[in-house]
Amino acid sequence: MPRVMFSISYAIKPESRDRYLVLIKEVKEHLTTVGKHDYSVFEAKGRKNHFTEVFIANSVEAFDALEDNLDEKAQELISSLESCVDEGGMRYNTVVETV
């Protein structure tokens, strides 16, 4: 079964950085410990406040169920993160492993 990588890239408002870092840490802890998701967050080298969240699902079916499997706390945390994103919004990318 091919794995699926789903990424969300965005820039945050500079004035929201401290709040964002606290929230994203809580998101990561919750998604990896409670949700058991393969999830990471990266900041672009040389581009302060530009972040990419990456989910790796072990199959297309697991990826398709990803959003449905988020509990209420995860959904609340993710909604809170969205208030930190700048006017450029979020960009989504989904790729399927081929080899």
Secondary structure by P-SEA (a helix, b strand, c coil): cbbbbbbbbbcccccaaaaaaaaaaaaaaaaaaccccbbbbbcccccccbbbbbbbbccaaaaaaccccccaaaaaaaaaaaaacccccbbbbbbbbcc
